[in-house]
Amino acid sequence: MSQATRSRRHAEAHRFPPGRISPTIDNRLSPAWRSRPLSSTPFPEAPEGLRHVGPAGHQSPADVLAALRLPEQGRVFSLALPRYTGMPLFGSHPPFQVTMYRTPAGLRGDGVEPWGPHNEVNLQYMAENVSGTAHSGAHVDALAHMTIGEDDHWYGGGNAQEHLGDRGPTVGDGSRLPPFIRRGVLLDVPGYLGVDALPSHQPVDAAQLQAVARHQGVTVRRGDVVLVRTGYLSAWPDTDRMARHTTAGPDLSAARWLLEQGVVATGSDTETYEVQPAPDPGSPANPQPVHTLLLIEHGIYLFEGIYLEELAAEHVHEFLFVALPLKIKGTTGSMLDPVAII
């Protein structure tokens, strides 16, 4: 019997009913969170020295070397899809655009001589203007991305009144994003269930993530980056097909479990990471409780738009994860071309 056949039979035997939420895990915001005063103080207090970077800023040289020893084959997988003008994006984001700023014909037409008059070989150049949000395509959310409360505060003690100007946030902005050189773990939910992609708005709960990890034979460890595949980008860039698989993702119970395992970052192939709409937004209602718990309360980074199809096709579940954010002041995240190395 082939491995693919065994995997399909296992998936059929352990299939989770659509929309199932684990009955043993409270999927609501904790009473402690609900009763907290809305203030500029993060929950919990950001550890000394980690105000701008969160727990991911805690990595010893030994930890880096341990991650670098993971690859055995020297194969590299890109975890990003190409960006292009008019690409699909989260609805409220500005469009991603590439326009030419300088071309050979334009330089001549404008009478511009960048090299001076001595250019008998007609040496010219091209340069572009790229515009759009840092959250275009594969990206990581900076700590200064999501806010909450009447004072619009975020992790690290930042708030809109004191730490946000016309040139962006000054606490936890994109220029403070750390490099990610970590053990990466892929939890392939559709692969476990024997489907190509999860249906739209399908929650993935803690029990399901644990079942996927057991099936794959991987353990989530402290300091890991855990990537959750929903299959959304298997339809890229067909927006009609993508619409049938949009905003599936981890629910609050899954986020709590990842937090308990000590991850410093987690991500998915969708534009929102967490399932939308929230299965139980709690009271007072919170439309994005996972972002609140992980990013705002605990400084756990969220990767979105991560391309996981090639890793899943190769049944790669453990790897060296490398992502180097752009250090641009005032941004609320960074576009990336992260890689997985095995």
NORUR-V826143 format. One record per residue. N is the residue number from 1. RES is the residue in three letters. OMEGA is omega in degrees with one decimal (* if undefined). Layout:
N | RES | OMEGA
N | RES | OMEGA
This chain:
1 | MET | -177.7
2 | SER | 177.1
3 | GLN | 179.9
4 | ALA | 179.3
5 | THR | 178.3
6 | ARG | -179.5
7 | SER | 179.7
8 | ARG | -179.5
9 | ARG | 177.8
10 | HIS | -178.7
11 | ALA | 179.1
12 | GLU | -177.5
13 | ALA | -174.7
14 | HIS | -176.3
15 | ARG | 175.0
16 | PHE | 176.2
17 | PRO | 179.4
18 | PRO | 175.6
19 | GLY | -177.7
20 | ARG | 171.2
21 | ILE | -177.5
22 | SER | -178.1
23 | PRO | -176.9
24 | THR | -175.8
25 | ILE | 178.3
26 | ASP | -177.2
27 | ASN | -178.8
28 | ARG | 174.1
29 | LEU | -175.1
30 | SER | 176.2
31 | PRO | 179.9
32 | ALA | 179.0
33 | TRP | -175.7
34 | ARG | -175.2
35 | SER | -178.7
36 | ARG | 173.3
37 | PRO | 177.0
38 | LEU | -177.6
39 | SER | 179.5
40 | SER | -179.9
41 | THR | -179.3
42 | PRO | 177.7
43 | PHE | -12.3
44 | PRO | 178.9
45 | GLU | 179.8
46 | ALA | 179.2
47 | PRO | 179.4
48 | GLU | 178.5
49 | GLY | -177.2
50 | LEU | -175.9
51 | ARG | -175.4
52 | HIS | -171.0
53 | VAL | -179.0
54 | GLY | -177.2
55 | PRO | 179.5
56 | ALA | 176.8
57 | GLY | 179.7
58 | HIS | 177.6
59 | GLN | -177.7
60 | SER | 173.5
61 | PRO | 178.7
62 | ALA | 177.7
63 | ASP | 179.0
64 | VAL | -178.9
65 | LEU | 177.8
66 | ALA | 177.9
67 | ALA | -178.5
68 | LEU | 178.5
69 | ARG | -177.4
70 | LEU | -176.2
71 | PRO | 177.5
72 | GLU | -175.8
73 | GLN | -177.6
74 | GLY | 178.8
75 | ARG | -176.1
76 | VAL | 177.5
77 | PHE | 172.6
78 | SER | -179.3
79 | LEU | 178.1
80 | ALA | 172.4
81 | LEU | 179.6
82 | PRO | 173.0
83 | ARG | -179.9
84 | TYR | 179.6
85 | THR | -179.6
86 | GLY | -178.6
87 | MET | 176.6
88 | PRO | -179.6
89 | LEU | 171.2
90 | PHE | -166.1
91 | GLY | -174.8
92 | SER | -179.5
93 | HIS | 173.1
94 | PRO | -178.8
95 | PRO | 173.7
96 | PHE | -175.8
97 | GLN | 171.4
98 | VAL | 177.9
99 | THR | 180.0
100 | MET | 177.4
101 | TYR | 176.4
102 | ARG | 174.2
103 | THR | 177.4
104 | PRO | -179.3
105 | ALA | 179.8
106 | GLY | 177.9
107 | LEU | 179.7
108 | ARG | -179.1
109 | GLY | 179.5
110 | ASP | -178.5
111 | GLY | -179.2
112 | VAL | 178.0
113 | GLU | -174.3
114 | PRO | -177.7
115 | TRP | -174.3
116 | GLY | -173.8
117 | PRO | -174.7
118 | HIS | -176.4
119 | ASN | -176.0
120 | GLU | -178.8
121 | VAL | -179.7
122 | ASN | 176.3
123 | LEU | 179.8
124 | GLN | 178.0
125 | TYR | 176.2
126 | MET | 175.2
127 | ALA | -174.6
128 | GLU | 171.5
129 | ASN | -180.0
130 | VAL | 178.7
131 | SER | -179.3
132 | GLY | 178.8
133 | THR | 174.0
134 | ALA | -178.7
135 | HIS | 178.4
136 | SER | -179.8
137 | GLY | 178.9
138 | ALA | -177.0
139 | HIS | 173.6
140 | VAL | 175.6
141 | ASP | 170.6
142 | ALA | 177.2
143 | LEU | 176.2
144 | ALA | 176.7
145 | HIS | -180.0
146 | MET | 178.0
147 | THR | -180.0
148 | ILE | 175.0
149 | GLY | -178.3
150 | GLU | 179.6
151 | ASP | 178.6
152 | ASP | -177.0
153 | HIS | 178.9
154 | TRP | -176.1
155 | TYR | 177.1
156 | GLY | 177.7
157 | GLY | 178.2
158 | GLY | 172.5
159 | ASN | -170.8
160 | ALA | -178.2
161 | GLN | -173.2
162 | GLU | -167.7
163 | HIS | 179.1
164 | LEU | 178.5
165 | GLY | -179.1
166 | ASP | 178.8
167 | ARG | 172.1
168 | GLY | -179.9
169 | PRO | 179.7
170 | THR | 175.5
171 | VAL | 176.0
172 | GLY | -179.6
173 | ASP | -175.4
174 | GLY | 179.9
175 | SER | -179.9
176 | ARG | -178.7
177 | LEU | -179.8
178 | PRO | 169.3
179 | PRO | 177.9
180 | PHE | 175.6
181 | ILE | -164.4
182 | ARG | 166.8
183 | ARG | 177.5
184 | GLY | 177.6
185 | VAL | 173.7
186 | LEU | 171.6
187 | LEU | -172.4
188 | ASP | -175.6
189 | VAL | 177.5
190 | PRO | 177.7
191 | GLY | 177.7
192 | TYR | -176.9
193 | LEU | 179.9
194 | GLY | 177.6
195 | VAL | 179.6
196 | ASP | -176.8
197 | ALA | 176.8
198 | LEU | 176.2
199 | PRO | 179.6
200 | SER | 172.0
201 | HIS | 180.0
202 | GLN | 177.0
203 | PRO | 172.9
204 | VAL | -174.5
205 | ASP | -176.0
206 | ALA | -179.6
207 | ALA | -179.6
208 | GLN | 177.2
209 | LEU | 178.9
210 | GLN | 178.5
211 | ALA | 178.2
212 | VAL | 179.8
213 | ALA | 178.5
214 | ARG | -179.3
215 | HIS | -179.0
216 | GLN | -179.3
217 | GLY | 179.1
218 | VAL | 176.7
219 | THR | 175.8
220 | VAL | -174.7
221 | ARG | 175.9
222 | ARG | 179.4
223 | GLY | -177.8
224 | ASP | 164.3
225 | VAL | -176.6
226 | VAL | -179.9
227 | LEU | -176.3
228 | VAL | 179.3
229 | ARG | 172.3
230 | THR | -177.5
231 | GLY | -176.5
232 | TYR | -175.6
233 | LEU | 172.8
234 | SER | -179.8
235 | ALA | -177.6
236 | TRP | -2.0
237 | PRO | -179.1
238 | ASP | -173.8
239 | THR | 177.8
240 | ASP | 177.5
241 | ARG | 179.8
242 | MET | -178.1
243 | ALA | 179.5
244 | ARG | -176.0
245 | HIS | -172.6
246 | THR | 171.8
247 | THR | 161.4
248 | ALA | 178.3
249 | GLY | -177.9
250 | PRO | 173.6
251 | ASP | -174.3
252 | LEU | 178.3
253 | SER | 177.3
254 | ALA | 179.1
255 | ALA | 178.5
256 | ARG | 179.7
257 | TRP | 178.1
258 | LEU | 178.0
259 | LEU | 178.9
260 | GLU | 179.5
261 | GLN | 176.6
262 | GLY | 178.3
263 | VAL | 175.8
264 | VAL | 178.6
265 | ALA | 174.6
266 | THR | -176.4
267 | GLY | 177.9
268 | SER | -179.0
269 | ASP | -178.6
270 | THR | -179.2
271 | GLU | -174.8
272 | THR | -172.7
273 | TYR | -174.9
274 | GLU | 177.6
275 | VAL | 177.5
276 | GLN | -7.6
277 | PRO | -178.9
278 | ALA | -179.2
279 | PRO | 178.0
280 | ASP | -176.2
281 | PRO | 178.5
282 | GLY | 179.5
283 | SER | 3.9
284 | PRO | -173.5
285 | ALA | 178.0
286 | ASN | -175.9
287 | PRO | 178.9
288 | GLN | -177.8
289 | PRO | -180.0
290 | VAL | 175.4
291 | HIS | -179.6
292 | THR | -177.7
293 | LEU | -171.9
294 | LEU | -171.9
295 | LEU | -174.6
296 | ILE | -174.2
297 | GLU | -171.9
298 | HIS | 176.4
299 | GLY | 177.7
300 | ILE | -174.5
301 | TYR | 178.5
302 | LEU | 173.7
303 | PHE | 179.7
304 | GLU | 179.9
305 | GLY | -177.0
306 | ILE | -176.7
307 | TYR | -172.7
308 | LEU | -173.4
309 | GLU | -177.8
310 | GLU | 175.7
311 | LEU | -178.8
312 | ALA | -179.5
313 | ALA | -179.6
314 | GLU | -178.7
315 | HIS | 176.5
316 | VAL | -176.2
317 | HIS | 178.1
318 | GLU | -172.5
319 | PHE | 168.8
320 | LEU | 179.2
321 | PHE | 179.6
322 | VAL | 175.8
323 | ALA | -176.9
324 | LEU | -178.4
325 | PRO | 174.6
326 | LEU | -179.4
327 | LYS | 180.0
328 | ILE | -178.2
329 | LYS | 175.3
330 | GLY | 179.0
331 | THR | -180.0
332 | THR | 178.6
333 | GLY | 178.1
334 | SER | 167.4
335 | MET | -174.4
336 | LEU | 159.5
337 | ASP | -177.9
338 | PRO | 178.5
339 | VAL | 170.0
340 | ALA | -177.4
341 | ILE | -179.8
342 | ILE | *
